[in-house]
Amino acid sequence: MTSLGHPRLSGLGRNPQAPEDVLVRLAAHEAGRHGLAQRQGRMADAVVEALLTHGDSGTAVGLHGDRVSPAMRRRIARHPDPAIRDAHADFVRWTVEHEAMIGIEALPTRPPGRTWPVTTR
């Protein structure tokens, strides 16, 4: 999804070839942060730091797991704002409490030749 207010900034944030210094500058703009949130793969520490500086808990939701380095995960865990520290966990909790549906692309994939266990209620 593209930020309709500034689609070029949002698109630039998603561009896998965009240089790091451009991504850092994009973090200062809401549409740039929107595009950065849609990026695939790990973000450079400087980009994560810029997102923490300019963003909010909504921005911090995507800063977890393999998307950020271990050093940045520690930085987020020590962040003075509890809304930033707990952003991802709060998001997961909210989706469970509200029984939010997720798209099929977000479901885990199984290794070839393996089946998922079937449970019944």
N, C-alpha and C positions, 0 to 999 in steps of 0.2 A: 504494500500500500504506500502511496506517495502522499506527502504533506501537500495538500492542495493550495495552501497559502504561498508556499515557496517550493514548487516542485523541483527546480534545478538544484537547490541546496540539499533537499532530501535525496535526490538521485545521486548527487556527488558523494554524499555520505555513504551510500550503498556501493559505490564504485570500487571494486577490488583493486584497481590500479591507482587509486588516489594516493598521493604521497602523504606520509605521516604528518608533515607540518600543516598541510591543508586540513586534514582530519582534526588536528588539535584546534585550528581556528574555527572549524565548523561546530565544534562542541559548544561554542559560545552562543549559538543561535538555535532556537527551538526546532526549526525545521532540519537543521544540520544534525541535531541530537536524534531526531526522529529517524533520519536516514542511517545514522551510525547504529541505532538499535536494531536495524534490519540486516546489518552486515553479518556475513558468515565467518566463522573461524575466530581465532584469538586476536584480541586487540592489543596494540602496542601499549606499554605502560604509560607513555606520555599521553596517549589518547584517553586511557582510562582515568588518569589524573585530571585531565581537562574536563571529562564528563562529571567527575566528582565535584570539581570546582564550580561548574556552571549549571549542572543538572539538579534534580531533586530525587525523591524516592521513586518516582515514576521512571526516571532514567536508570536508577540503580537496580531496578528489577532484573535487567538483562545482564548485570555484571556478576556472573557467578560461574562456577565450574571451569571448564576448559576455555571459556571465552576470555578469561583473565589469568595472568600469571600468578604463581603462588605468592609472590611479593605483593601484588595488588589485592589478592584475597585477604592477606594479613592487614593491609592498609584499610580495606573496607571493614574488616572485623573490629578494627580499633577506631573507626570513624566516630567523632564526637556526637553525631546526630543518630539517635536510635532508629529513626525512620530510614536512614541510609543503610545502617547495619542490618536491619531486619527486612529490607524491601522484598527480597526474593521469597523468604519464608512467609511473610505476610501475604504476598501474592498467591502463593500455593495454598495457604490456609483459606483465603477468600474464595478461590476457585472451588475448593472442596466444599466449603460451607454453602456456597450458592449453586452447587452441582453444575458448574459451568462445563459446557461441552468443548472438547478440543478437536481440532482438525485431524484427519487421518495421517497427515504428514508429520504430526508431532508424536505419533505413537512409536514406540521402539520397534526396531526391526529384529527379526530373529536370525540367528546364524543358519546357513544352508543345512538342510538335513535335520534340523531341530524343530520340535513342535512346542507350543506353549502348553503348560498344564491347564486342564479344564477344571474349573471349580463350579459347584452349584450352590445355590443358597437354600 
